[in-house]
Amino acid sequence: MIRIIIFAVVLSFLPWTLLFAAEPVKVGDPVPAFTLPYATKDSVSFDGLVSSTLTGKRYLLAFYPADWSGGCTKEMCLFRDEFAGFEELGVTVLPISGDYVFSHHEWAKHHNLPFMLLSDPTRDFGRQLGVYREDTGMFSRSVFVVGPDGTFEYIDYEYSVKDDVDYEALKSALK
């Protein structure tokens, strides 16, 4: 009886979402349905981007923790600087964070980012892909390549900007 009580007490301190955490998606899985608002350096859209439009081309979904942070700025500026290379490969870059579109808009203007920055303020899409961290309230840095058929072609749940190793692996996967 004491074991049951102790187990119940321990469970009561765990975040409820940990008990039902999403399974990480795998290569070959379809992209879960979503509609996310976005911003560019020129505008804000509350109607958003709908996942059903992610077909016929390849897309890079790049989850990052927060606008204006050092690592995220480094990552997005690299994607900006390599933007022509992504376009040559037929890949549309779609970064995603939990920040609101107004922050995205100002950040995109400040760094002249040439792509949409998707906003997931409820963190629902990030939870579906297994990248939301309850302990920080942010997404872990990760990248997903979506193929023309709407399924995942490449996934890196531990994408890092500390050096070029993960970026080079991503580029190789895109070729």
N, C-alpha and C positions, 0 to 999 in steps of 0.2 A: 504494500500500500504506500509506503514512504517513497519507493522508487517511482511510482506513478505520479505522486505529488511533485517530486523533484523534477521529473520530466515535464510536467505541465508548467511549472514555474519557469524552467529554462525556455520552453517554447514561447511563453508569454513575452519574453524579452527579445525574441528574434523579430526582425521586420517581417510582416505578413508576406511581402513580395518574395522573400527568400524561400518561403515554403513552396511557392509555385513559380520559381524562376524559369524563364524561357530557355528551352534547349537551344544551344547555338545552332545557327543554320549551317548547312554544308554546301559544298560545291554541288551543283545540280538541282538544289532546292529552288522553288520559285520565289521571287521577291514578294513579301507580304504586301497586301493592299495598304496604301496610304494616300493621304492628301496633306501636303505640307506647305505652309506659306513660305515665301522666300523674298529675298532682297537682292538687288544688284547695286552697283555703284550709281545707277541712274534712277532706280525705282524700288517700290515695295509692292508685293502682291499678296493680298490676303486670300484670294481665290486659290492660290497655291498650285503646286505641281502634283499631278495625280499619277500614281504608280502605273496605271494601265497605259500611260503614254510611253513607258520605258520599254518599247519594243522596236525592232527594226534597226537599232543601233547598239553600240556598247556604251555603258555608263560606269563611271567611277564614283561610287558612294564613299566619301571619305569622312568618317566620324571624327570629330575633334572636341576637346573639352570646352574651350571658351575663346570667344573673340578677345583680342587685345592682349593675350598672354604671349610670352616669348616663344615657346615651342610651336604654338598654333600659328603665330605670325610667320615663323620660319617655314612651316609646312605650306601655308597658303601662298606665300611669296615664291616658293619653289614651284608650286603648281602654276602660278601666274607666269613665271619666267619660262617654264616648259610648255606653256599653253599651246603654242603652235605645233609642238611635237605630238601632244595629245590629239589635236585636230587632225593631223596627218594620219594618225592611226585610227581615226573615226571614233574617238572616245570623247564623250561629254563629261566634264568634271562637275560633280555635284557634292560639295562639302555640306556637312550637316552638324549642327550643334543644338543645344537646348536654349541658346540665347535667342532673344526676341529679334524680329525683323528690323527694328529700329537700330539696334546695335549692329546687326549685319550690314545695314545700309551705310552707316557712318564708317565702319571698318573697311568695307569694300571701296568706298570713296577715298579714304585715307591711303590705302595701299594699291589703288587702281586695279582691283581684282576683276578679271574679265568674265567671271562665271556667276551663276546664281548661288547664293548661300541659303540652304534650306534650314528652316527653323522647326524644331520639335520641342516646343515649350512644355508639353505634357509628358514628354519622354516616352510616349507609347510606342513609337516606331523603334526607338533605340532599345526598349525593353524586348520587343519582338525579335530583334536580332541578337540579343544577349550582350549589348555593349554598354547598357546603363549601369552605373555604379551607385548603389544606394548610399554608400559611405561618403561619397563626395558630392552627390547630386549632379554629376556630370557624366558624359560619355567617356569611355576609354578610347584612346586613339586607335582606329582600326580602318581598314579599307576593304571594299567589296567591289568586284568587277561584275557587272550585270551584262550578260550576253544579249544578242539581238532577239532571242526567244523569251527573254524575261526571267531567265534563271541565272544563278550565281555561277560564274566561271572561275573566280579566284577570290580567296578570302585570306586576310591576314589580321587576326584578332590582336596581335601584339605589334602593330606597326610602330616604328620608332623614328624620330627625327634626330637622334643623337649623332648618327653618321649617315652615310649614303647607302648602307647595305640593304635596308628594306625598300628604299626607293628604287634601287637597281633591280631588285627582285620583282617589284611591281612592273617596271618597264619591260623586263624580260617576259613577264606573263602577258603583257599587252601586245607584244610583237607576234 
